[in-house]
């Protein structure tokens, strides 16, 4: 498999694994120095907002404690479209820009709705074991997510 295909598959796999709530599987896709952020721009305050920021250990702690949160249990489905893959052979990494649409299906009634949209800005390390996520910035256009949903995108 060529490098660009392996990177694209990694990005898609990350969404599918999270759809299944396989948090260990997701963390297995990440490099040891992984960094995760959810950000958005607020035109009301004319500033960037950081809603979540964790390293790999912080993500594991978040996943391990999800059962303690009073959360919306409605499943979500991520649709990721990889748009740009810029490979830097010398640095052994790639910058990947994708669009993301997140759909939520309610548990009572089964209605599916568009939940959030935005872009994923990923840095992927290219080791001899294959590509791994080094960082992800989920840059949301959607700023009103309601309450009680604690699983990252």
N, C-alpha and C positions, 0 to 999 in steps of 0.2 A: 504494500500500500504506500502511495507517495505521501510526502509530508503534509501537503495541503489537505488531502483527503483525511488523513489521520487527525489533523487539527479540527476539521469540520465535524468529524464523527465525535470527537471529544466534547465539543460544545453541545451538539445535539444530545449526546448521552447524558450530559449533566442535567439537562432539563427533564429527560425521561426518567432518570433515577429519582429526581426530586418529586416528580409526579407520583411516584410509587412510595414516597416517604422513606426511601432507603438512604438514610442519612450517613451510615457508615460507608455505603457505596459511593456517595457523593464525596465524602472526605478522602476516599481512596483515589479519586481522580485529581486530588490537589497536591501540590508540592509542599514540602515541610514549611516553607516560608510564606505560605498562602495568606493573602489579605483580601477581605470581602467588605464591600461598602454598598449601601443603598443611599443614593443622593437624588435630589430634585432641586429645581430652581423655583423660587417663589416670586412671582411678579408683584405680589402684595407688599413684600418687605424688600424686594429687589436684591435678594441674596440667595446663594446656594445654601441648601440645608442638607445635613448628613443625618439620616434616620437610623442607620445601623452601621457599625464599623467593628470588625473582629478579625483577629488572626485565626489560624487553624484551630488552636486550642480553644479560643473563644467561641468558635462555631460549634465545636464538639460540646462544650459546656451548654450552649444554647439548645442544641439538639437533645442533649441528655435531660434537660429540665423542661422540655415542652409539655410533658405530662402534668406539670404543676400549674400550668397556665390555664385560665378560663378562656379557651379558644374556640373560634368558629371551626367546626369539624368538617365543613363543606370541602369536598375535594376541589383542587384547582388543576388545570391543565395548562402547561406552558407550550406555546408555539414559538420556536426560535428559528429565525431565518439568518444564516450567516451571510453577511454582505461583503466584507472585506477581510482578507487575510494577508498581512504584510509580514513576510518572513525575513528575519535578520540572521543570516547564517553565521556571521562572525560572533554575534552575541548568543547564539543558540537559543533564540526565543522568537516569538511571533506576537504581533498585535492584531487582535481580532475585534471587529465591530459587527454586531448582530442587532437585529430588531427582535423585540419580544412582545408577544401578546399573551395575556394571562386570562383564562376563562375560569369562572367559578360555577359549579353546579350545586344548587341548594339541596340539602338533604330532605326537606319536606316539600314535595312537589316535583323535584328534579328539574327545575328551570335553570338553564344555562345562560349566563350573562358575561359580557366583557367586564373584567375586573380591573385590569391595569394594562398600560402600554408604556413602552420606553425602549431603551437601547442597552445592550450589554457591551461594555468595554473590557475585554479580557486580555491579559498577558499570559502567554503559554510558553513554558519552558520546554526545550527540545532536547531531552536527554537520550541516552542510548536505550533506555527502557520504554521510550515512546513519549508523546507529549503529556504534559500535566499542567493543570491550572496553577499559575503563580499569583494572579490577582484577578478580581472581578469587581467592576463598578457597575451596579445596576442603576442606570440613570433614568428615573421615571418621569414621564410626562404627567401621569396621573398623580394627583396629590390628595385625593379624598378616597381613602381605602376603607372607611368605616371602622368598626372596632373589633377586636378579638381575633385578628389573624396574625399569628406569630411566626409562621414558616417563611423563611426568606425565599426570594425568587431565584 
